[in-house]
Amino acid sequence: MLNSFTTALTQAQVTALRELLEEQGFEFAKKAYMIFFAEKGKVALAVYEKGPKVVVQGKETEDFVKFQLEPYILKEARLGYEEALQPEMFQPHFGVDESGKGDFFGPLVIAGVYVEGTIARALLSLGVVDSKKIGSDQRIYSLAQEIRKVPGIVGNVVMISPVKYNSLYQKFKNLNDLLAWGHARVIENLIAQKPECKRSLSDKFANERVIERALLEKGKAIEIQQRTKAESDIAVAAASVMAREKFVTWLDRKSKELEVTLPKGVSLQVKEAAQKILERHGAAMLPDIAKMHFRTSTEVLDLFSKPPLSSRILPDKSLPDL
């Protein structure tokens, strides 16, 4: 039974969905980051500003999607037709994705998941989607646990700590080459567990030959596929959840150790947190927790190295110049 469903909406569809829910007596509530939240009986809908997108959850999710959302809002049947629309998703393959690439703090995590027909259907029934569509860390944790319990699933996660990341970046001088190296390590580990699998899929970020070359050096041969929006593939979506779980777990643990919350992404809050780290633990701590090629590192280190304005020796304007 499907208990979670996520899909993107247009602004017109958001308006139409609200009107539909109002007609059917749904109760509405205001929540952070949402255009609206509505629930009735055993189904709840959260329509998020980012996207926008709708997340349908509850025991009546499947009926609502099939008999309300698809015919009246989406105007097409999607649920239950994945196998006809994306048959390659149900063929044996590895899905690979990463987390932490655009975050100043924390590691780069790359994960891979092996999927075939039965596993793909099980992941779909769990409501597995790309981790970027999941706004709650708690949901990431619980979904990752459910993914690991799927019979027959095989996964591998490689976490590149900030210290190792900074060292590798000095070697590669290019983020895409570093990513390719990490993807190759994950695929190599998966091949060791599933040598009969002949295809790997990931989001488009670099020349496939970079990964193929890294694998061939170790005597591994596999078809490397990359495409935009690869996270629509259930194996890639599952890998994104597994990678994100490892990333947010590291960030949470390190925040508690340092007694400073390490925010995700790159923002003013991130810069302020970095400044607190420097004040409390010194500049030597930064390479242990952050990606040093980001501009943020230069900005906060420059600011940290300058003495406070009040401590600088300024000319005494009360005395005449000699």
TAPE-V951514 format. One record per run of one state. SS is the DSSP state (alpha for helix, beta for strand, coil for the rest). FROM is the first residue (numbers start at 0). TO is the last residue. Records with the same first field share a line. If there is no record, write none. Layout:
SS = FROM-TO / FROM-TO
This chain:
coil = 0-2 / 8-9 / 23-25 / 29-32 / 40-41 / 48-51 / 57-59 / 74-80 / 85-85 / 90-91 / 99-103 / 105-106 / 115-115 / 126-129 / 133-135 / 148-152 / 160-160 / 172-173 / 193-197 / 203-206 / 216-221 / 227-228 / 232-232 / 258-266 / 281-281 / 290-293 / 305-307 / 311-321
beta = 3-7 / 26-28 / 33-39 / 42-47 / 52-56 / 92-98 / 104-104 / 107-114 / 153-159 / 198-202 / 222-226 / 289-289
alpha = 10-22 / 60-73 / 81-84 / 86-89 / 116-125 / 130-132 / 136-147 / 161-171 / 174-192 / 207-215 / 229-231 / 233-257 / 267-280 / 282-288 / 294-304 / 308-310
